[in-house]
């Protein structure tokens, strides 16, 4: 194991060790030669464990390490000894009269999160404006289709041909679903809080499962898992169904070779500290698949508009679902890993003092 930097005299060590900013020195070969106590506190790595190692020892596996020869500030995703990550800002400079370099590391995670939140807010605002324009135009076309389908019903409704009856029925059903979708897109773009009421999530999920079972791609098995005695959720049933359909579509696309799609409900007891408003507790639905999953980088950006692992032009669905959940005082979270599938958790306030038996 390499030893601490012997070129650093005791006076310099004392000064650097007293600094509140995490500091380190690098040898001419770019390896870590010394670090102060603040560096230990930030990274959790014992100093002697890093002596003789490069800056890549601080970086997350698979990501580019900082350049030890660069004087300009560098930012990279660092990993603490316990596996937790943080965004690090590293500034290096040559030490006068010596071949080694001295550097300082700042934890800029909070700043990065604020910047990401601002960028995400702007993306969602842009998505809202675009959605509003497209939804209005689509609605105009939809009204024309609805008018012609109603006319066909009146003229051909008594014809016995199965094809005609099936075509009219399926066309009417498709336009009705399109009208619902248009209303939800307009609600999203206008930032309007939807009308909410107590909703039986188990009943809604069972009804949706029955509708979806015949339309799922080949090789995908649907499992519906209700929760006995589940309280009702305070939500808008049309919007939550729209959200579930979007999540189911995403899951199916993540399992091109087949797999299992699971819809399940759960409850969070009143008083749970994980809730912002723990009063009556909460209930929710989990949409889980056994698909290819997402990398950590993709997972971190999954709720941003237009972020997708599929072809260009896709990826607005999760952002819309997230927006719908927020306007119902709900939350949405994702858990995924490459090859391990994806689980989307929708949490909604529970209706007070109302339990199903």
C-alpha positions in Angstrom: 0.0 0.0 0.0 1.3 3.5 -0.8 2.3 5.7 2.1 1.1 9.3 2.8 2.9 12.1 0.8 6.2 12.7 2.4 6.7 15.9 0.5 4.0 17.6 2.5 5.7 19.1 5.6 4.0 19.0 9.0 3.0 22.7 8.9 1.3 22.3 5.6 -0.5 19.1 6.9 -1.7 21.0 9.9 -3.1 23.9 7.8 -4.8 21.6 5.3 -6.2 19.3 8.0 -7.8 22.3 9.7 -9.6 23.3 6.6 -13.4 22.6 6.7 -13.3 21.9 2.9 -12.4 18.3 1.9 -8.9 18.4 0.5 -6.4 16.0 -1.0 -3.1 16.0 -2.8 -2.2 14.1 -6.0 1.2 12.8 -7.0 2.8 13.4 -10.3 1.3 10.1 -11.5 -2.2 11.3 -10.6 -2.6 9.1 -7.6 -4.0 10.2 -4.2 -1.1 10.9 -1.8 -2.8 12.6 1.1 -6.3 13.7 2.3 -7.5 15.7 5.3 -10.1 14.8 7.9 -12.9 16.7 6.1 -12.3 14.4 3.1 -12.8 11.4 5.3 -16.1 12.8 6.6 -17.4 13.6 3.1 -16.5 10.3 1.4 -16.4 7.8 4.3 -13.3 6.4 2.8 -10.4 6.0 5.3 -7.5 8.0 3.9 -5.0 5.1 4.0 -7.4 3.0 1.9 -7.1 5.5 -1.0 -3.4 6.3 -0.9 -1.8 5.3 -4.2 -5.2 5.0 -6.1 -6.4 7.3 -8.8 -9.5 9.5 -8.8 -11.5 6.8 -10.3 -11.6 5.2 -6.9 -14.1 8.0 -6.0 -16.2 7.7 -9.1 -19.2 5.4 -9.7 -18.3 2.3 -11.7 -18.8 2.8 -15.4 -18.6 6.6 -15.3 -15.8 8.8 -16.4 -13.3 9.8 -13.7 -12.0 13.3 -13.1 -8.9 14.3 -15.0 -6.0 14.8 -12.5 -4.2 17.1 -14.9 -7.0 19.6 -15.4 -7.0 22.9 -13.5 -10.6 23.9 -14.4 -13.3 22.7 -11.9 -14.7 19.3 -12.7 -18.0 17.7 -11.6 -18.6 14.0 -11.5 -20.9 11.5 -9.7 -18.9 10.2 -6.7 -19.5 7.3 -4.5 -19.1 7.2 -0.8 -17.8 4.2 1.1 -21.3 3.0 2.0 -22.3 3.0 -1.7 -24.3 6.3 -1.5 -23.6 8.7 -4.3 -23.2 12.5 -4.5 -22.2 15.1 -7.1 -18.7 16.2 -6.5 -17.0 19.4 -7.7 -13.2 19.0 -7.8 -10.8 21.9 -8.2 -7.1 21.1 -8.7 -4.0 23.3 -8.8 -0.3 22.8 -8.9 1.5 23.3 -5.6 4.3 25.9 -6.0 7.7 24.3 -6.1 6.5 20.7 -6.1 5.4 18.1 -8.6 2.3 17.2 -6.8 -1.1 18.9 -7.0 -3.5 20.0 -4.3 -7.3 19.8 -4.7 -10.6 20.5 -3.0 -13.9 18.6 -3.3 -17.3 20.2 -2.7 -20.6 18.3 -2.4 -22.8 20.1 -4.9 -25.6 17.6 -4.9 -28.1 20.2 -3.6 -27.2 22.7 -6.3 -27.5 20.0 -9.0 -30.9 18.9 -7.7 -32.2 22.5 -7.8 -30.9 22.9 -11.3 -32.5 19.6 -12.4 -35.8 20.6 -10.8 -35.8 23.9 -12.6 -34.9 22.2 -15.9 -37.7 19.6 -15.3 -40.2 22.4 -14.5 -39.3 24.1 -17.8 -39.6 20.9 -19.7 -43.0 20.2 -18.2 -44.2 23.7 -18.9 -43.2 23.3 -22.6 -44.9 19.9 -22.6 -48.0 21.5 -21.2 -48.1 24.1 -23.9 -47.5 21.6 -26.7 -50.1 19.2 -25.2 -52.7 21.9 -25.1 -52.2 22.8 -28.7 -52.2 19.3 -30.0 -55.2 18.2 -27.9 -57.3 21.1 -29.2 -56.5 20.2 -32.8 -57.1 16.5 -32.1 -60.4 17.3 -30.5 -61.6 19.2 -33.6 -60.8 16.1 -35.8 -62.4 13.8 -33.2 -65.7 15.7 -33.2 -65.9 15.2 -37.0 -65.4 11.4 -36.5 -67.9 11.2 -33.7 -70.5 13.0 -36.0 -70.0 10.6 -38.9 -70.1 7.5 -36.6 -73.4 8.7 -35.1 -74.7 9.1 -38.6 -73.6 5.5 -39.5 -75.3 4.2 -36.4 -78.6 5.8 -37.5 -78.4 4.6 -41.1 -76.9 1.1 -40.6 -77.8 0.3 -37.0 -80.4 -2.2 -38.0 -78.3 -4.0 -40.6 -77.7 -7.6 -39.6 -74.2 -7.9 -41.1 -71.8 -8.8 -38.3 -68.9 -6.8 -39.8 -71.0 -3.6 -39.9 -72.2 -4.1 -36.4 -68.6 -4.8 -35.1 -67.1 -1.9 -37.1 -69.7 0.5 -35.7 -69.3 -0.8 -32.1 -65.5 -0.7 -32.1 -65.4 2.7 -33.8 -67.7 4.2 -31.2 -65.6 2.6 -28.4 -62.4 4.0 -29.9 -63.7 7.5 -30.3 -65.0 7.4 -26.7 -61.6 6.4 -25.4 -60.0 9.1 -27.6 -62.4 11.7 -26.2 -61.4 10.7 -22.6 -57.7 10.9 -23.5 -58.2 14.3 -25.0 -59.9 15.6 -21.8 -57.0 14.2 -19.7 -54.5 15.9 -22.0 -56.3 19.2 -21.7 -56.6 18.8 -18.0 -52.8 18.2 -17.8 -52.0 21.2 -20.0 -54.2 23.6 -18.1 -52.8 22.6 -14.7 -56.4 22.3 -13.4 -57.0 20.2 -10.3 -59.4 17.4 -11.3 -62.7 16.6 -9.5 -61.9 13.8 -7.0 -64.1 11.5 -4.9 -63.8 8.2 -3.0 -62.9 5.4 -5.5 -62.6 1.7 -4.9 -59.1 1.0 -6.4 -59.6 -2.8 -6.2 -62.8 -2.6 -8.3 -61.3 -0.2 -10.7 -58.2 -2.4 -11.1 -60.3 -5.6 -11.6 -62.4 -3.9 -14.3 -59.3 -2.6 -16.1 -57.7 -6.0 -15.9 -60.7 -7.6 -17.5 -60.6 -5.1 -20.3 -56.8 -5.5 -20.8 -56.6 -9.2 -20.6 -57.7 -9.8 -24.2 -55.6 -7.0 -25.6 -52.2 -7.8 -24.2 -49.4 -8.8 -26.6 -48.7 -12.5 -26.9 -46.5 -13.9 -24.2 -47.5 -11.4 -21.5 -49.4 -12.8 -18.5 -51.5 -10.4 -16.4 -51.8 -10.9 -12.6 -54.2 -8.8 -10.6 -53.7 -8.8 -6.8 -56.3 -6.9 -4.7 -56.0 -6.0 -1.0 -58.9 -7.2 1.3 -60.5 -4.3 3.2 -58.7 -1.6 1.2 -60.0 1.9 2.0 -61.2 4.0 -0.8 -58.8 6.4 -2.5 -59.5 10.1 -3.0 -58.9 10.4 -6.7 -60.4 11.0 -10.1 -61.3 7.5 -11.5 -61.0 8.5 -15.2 -57.5 10.0 -14.6 -56.3 7.1 -12.6 -57.5 4.7 -15.3 -55.7 6.7 -17.9 -52.5 6.6 -15.8 -52.7 2.9 -15.4 -53.3 2.3 -19.1 -50.2 4.4 -19.9 -48.1 2.4 -17.4 -49.4 -0.9 -18.7 -48.5 0.2 -22.2 -45.0 1.0 -21.1 -44.6 -2.3 -19.3 -45.7 -4.2 -22.4 -43.2 -2.4 -24.5 -40.5 -3.3 -21.9 -41.3 -7.0 -22.4 -41.0 -7.7 -26.2 -40.3 -11.3 -25.5 -43.1 -11.8 -23.0 -43.2 -11.8 -19.2 -45.5 -11.0 -16.3 -47.4 -7.8 -15.7 -48.7 -7.4 -12.2 -51.3 -4.9 -10.9 -51.6 -4.8 -7.1 -53.0 -2.5 -4.5 -51.6 -1.7 -1.1 -52.4 0.5 1.9 -50.3 2.8 4.2 -51.7 3.0 7.7 -52.8 6.4 9.2 -50.0 8.2 11.0 -47.2 6.8 8.9 -44.4 9.3 8.9 -43.5 8.6 5.3 -46.7 10.6 4.3 -46.8 14.3 4.0 -50.3 14.3 5.4 -50.6 11.1 7.4 -54.1 11.8 8.7 -56.2 9.0 7.1 -53.3 7.1 5.6 -52.9 6.3 2.0 -53.6 3.7 -0.6 -52.1 3.0 -3.9 -51.5 0.7 -6.9 -48.2 -0.9 -8.1 -47.7 -1.7 -11.8 -44.8 -4.1 -12.0 -43.2 -5.9 -15.0 -40.4 -8.4 -15.6 -39.0 -6.4 -18.5 -35.5 -5.2 -19.3 -35.6 -2.5 -16.6 -33.7 0.8 -16.6 -30.2 1.8 -15.9 -29.6 4.1 -12.9 -29.0 7.1 -15.3 -32.3 6.4 -17.2 -34.2 5.9 -13.9 -33.0 9.3 -12.6 -34.4 11.0 -15.7 -37.5 8.8 -16.2 -40.1 11.4 -15.1 -38.6 14.1 -17.3 -40.6 14.8 -20.5 -39.4 13.2 -23.7 -36.9 10.9 -21.8 -37.2 7.4 -23.2 -35.2 4.3 -23.8 -37.3 3.6 -27.0 -37.3 5.4 -30.3 -37.2 9.1 -30.7 -40.6 10.9 -30.3 -41.7 8.8 -27.4 -41.4 9.3 -23.6 -44.0 11.9 -22.6 -46.3 9.4 -20.9 -44.6 9.1 -17.5 -44.3 12.9 -17.2 -48.0 13.2 -17.9 -48.9 10.5 -15.3 -46.6 12.2 -12.8 -48.4 15.5 -13.4 -51.8 13.9 -13.0 -50.8 12.3 -9.7 -49.4 15.6 -8.3 -52.7 17.4 -9.0 -54.6 14.8 -7.0 -52.3 15.2 -4.0 -50.7 11.9 -4.9 -47.1 10.7 -5.6 -45.4 8.5 -8.1 -42.2 6.6 -7.6 -40.2 4.2 -9.7 -37.9 1.3 -8.8 -36.0 -0.4 -11.6 -32.7 -2.1 -12.5 -31.3 -3.5 -15.7 -32.7 -7.0 -16.2 -34.8 -6.7 -13.1 -38.0 -5.2 -14.4 -39.7 -1.9 -13.3 -42.1 -1.2 -10.5 -44.2 2.0 -10.6 -45.9 3.0 -7.3 -48.8 5.3 -7.3 -49.9 6.6 -3.8 -53.1 8.5 -3.2 -54.8 9.9 0.0 -57.2 7.4 1.6 -60.8 8.4 2.2 -61.3 9.0 6.0 -63.2 6.5 8.0 -64.3 4.5 5.0 -63.3 0.9 4.8 -64.5 -1.8 2.4 -65.6 -5.2 3.7 
